[in-house]
């Protein structure tokens, strides 16, 4: 690019009346290796601006999606807990029922045993009856 | 707005936020924290983000205000921002070091500028925003933006000439 053009642009530049495109021209011009001695002093300025734009934000930003995750985890936990309590209750009830069943069974067995003993005794009554009949018949 | 959508919106200009924050706060850590803060604020507003016609301008304004608040509170607390991003000027003869040196020099010159000029220069010469955008961001009239920009550029030039004629580095 013609030197006087650059000088004109520079003048406009310091009056802040250049356009973005013209400023880009200036940056490109000063990006080259050698510039005339009287313009050398502007070189750091434009180079610096070009360099400064290269800087990047590299830090990771923890966006709060975790709170979302936590929400769902807690929902799941509550579900599991209620289900667990429900199942536990059921299990406990079954246990209780089984225990009651065993107890009644034991009670019935006891009863049956005593009944058995009762009927044994009644068997003697039968004998008595037979003997009685025999006596009646003989008379 | 989903996280991926949000990132798509934010990704293109997050570096600009960071660079503006760094320009104002100088220290890299401070600037990173500020940027992170701004992005998280934006994310918390993501429900209403569709309403803003220009999310980037909105975010830049947020960053500007956040950093200025930050600086104010630092000054009130009588704390100076600690920055170790540049080392002391060393007068090396090697060309590479020279170039590095001039970058540091530029950084220092820009630090000396008043905040408003600093921001206008950053927005225009580094980020290449149009004047209308800068007016909106800075809440300034176009003529005021031009004046600030012209002053900033001239100050930088003056400092550079001073340095150049001393021939240091």
Contacts between the chains, C-beta under 8 A, distances in Angstrom:
chain1	res1	chain2	res2	distance
A	13	B	153	6.6
A	14	B	150	6.4
A	14	B	153	5.2
A	14	B	154	5.6
A	14	B	157	6.5
A	15	B	150	5.6
A	16	B	145	7.9
A	16	B	146	4.5
A	16	B	147	7.6
A	16	B	149	4.1
A	16	B	150	3.9
A	16	B	153	6.7
A	17	B	146	7.3
A	20	B	128	5.1
A	20	B	130	6.3
A	23	B	124	7.8
A	23	B	125	6.8
A	23	B	128	7.1
A	24	B	128	7.3
A	40	B	164	7.3
A	41	B	157	7.8
A	41	B	160	5.3
A	41	B	161	5.7
A	41	B	164	4.2
A	42	B	157	7.2
A	42	B	160	7.1
A	43	B	102	7.9
A	44	B	102	3.9
A	44	B	103	7.2
A	44	B	105	6.8
A	44	B	106	5.5
A	44	B	160	6.4
A	45	B	106	6.5
A	45	B	156	5.9
A	45	B	157	7.2
A	45	B	160	6.1
A	47	B	99	7.9
A	47	B	102	7.7
A	47	B	103	7.7
A	48	B	102	7.5
A	48	B	103	5.7
A	48	B	106	3.9
A	48	B	107	7.5
A	49	B	125	4.6
A	49	B	126	5.3
A	51	B	103	6.3
A	52	B	19	6.6
A	52	B	122	8.0
A	52	B	126	4.7
A	53	B	19	7.4
A	53	B	126	5.3
A	53	B	127	7.1
A	55	B	15	6.9
A	55	B	18	7.1
A	55	B	19	5.5
A	55	B	22	7.1
A	56	B	15	5.2
A	56	B	18	7.4
A	57	B	14	5.1
A	57	B	15	5.1
A	57	B	17	7.1
A	57	B	18	3.5
A	57	B	32	7.0
A	57	B	35	5.4
A	59	B	32	4.7
A	59	B	35	7.2
A	59	B	36	6.0
A	61	B	36	5.3
A	61	B	39	4.7
A	61	B	40	6.5
A	61	B	43	7.8
A	62	B	40	7.8
A	63	B	3	5.9
A	63	B	6	7.4
A	63	B	39	7.8
A	63	B	40	7.1
A	63	B	43	5.1
A	64	B	40	7.3
A	64	B	43	6.6
A	64	B	44	7.2
A	65	B	3	5.5
